[in-house]
Amino acid sequence: MSAAPRRPFPLVPRRRFVGVRFGQHRSPRRGQGDEVAGTRPYRPGDRRTWIDWRASARLSAARGADEFVVREFFADTAPRVAIVVDRRPRMQLYGPPLPWLDKSAAVDAAVEAIGRATAAEGGDLAYAEHPRWIAPAPPAGVLGLLHAARTAHHAPAARSLEGSLDLLVRRAASFPAGTFVFVLSDFIDAARPQAWVKLRGLGWDVVPVVVQDPTWEQSFPAVGGVLLPIADPETGETRALALSRRETRARAAANGERLQGILDSFARLGFDSILIGSSDPAEIAWCFQRWAERRRRLRRRSA
């Protein structure tokens, strides 16, 4: 794996009506920006750089007098981004020194990547992790609060993803249509379908970030005949389990079908998912870069 990209990944809107690029997003109102909205007659106080000299020359020639036309621009608006995090006990599985996916570290790295992307576009960031809520603010401050909380080594409480989603939904008035909502979870029995339908109805750009271990959740290893220690994510209790080769193949197939079902269900809702199977920040950064590139290709095709 190569080094992490030097620049944060771009926030590419799914729907073209949202604007050009976030950070230079087109607003419905006129103002200072880069994208031309139209022209109008010159008014005292207008900048000389706004004058459309060719249009002014044509109008002056037609009317036989000096007439000036200025360009109007769509106002640039900064993006609003919200991160919703699932911290249920099963999201704490496979921590160090185990060799499998450290989901908690993967989530933290993804949050950092999203925060850097938001900062690069000049936007505000909100954070929902039931019961914690951080209102929209500059990303550096939000990430600083989260880092301080992590280093305090607070024991994780039993949280629910639906509770985190509800924290955001209750404040929907602060998040306009087109707001990026990154939801980080393994999405295994995480929330009822009604929760996702509600999010879609708010017109947000919902991006599920699916964090699953490639070995035990996206698939299942060929460990037939081996006595496995199985941990209950809720209680932490372990028990020994022996599976046959047929049972391990069945579990691998079932886990693969479950993952595909999760991705398909989000696709039907119009959500563009990102799949993460590593806690390495460089690899996670590339996952987000590929997501942005995929969106750009789709937008070019639809243009």
Secondary structure by P-SEA (a helix, b strand, c coil): cccccccccccccccccccccccccccccccccccccccccccccccccccaaaaaaaaaaaaccbbbbbbbbcbbbbbbbbbbbbbccccccccccccccaaaaaaaaaaaaaaaaaaaacbbbbbbccccccccccaaaaaaaaaaaaaaccccccccaaaaaaaaaaaccccccccbbbbbccccccccaaaaaaaaaaccccccccccccccccccccccccccccccccccbbbbbbbcaaaaaaaaaaaaaaaaaaaaaaaaacbbbbbbccccaaaaaaaaaaaaaaaaaaaaaac
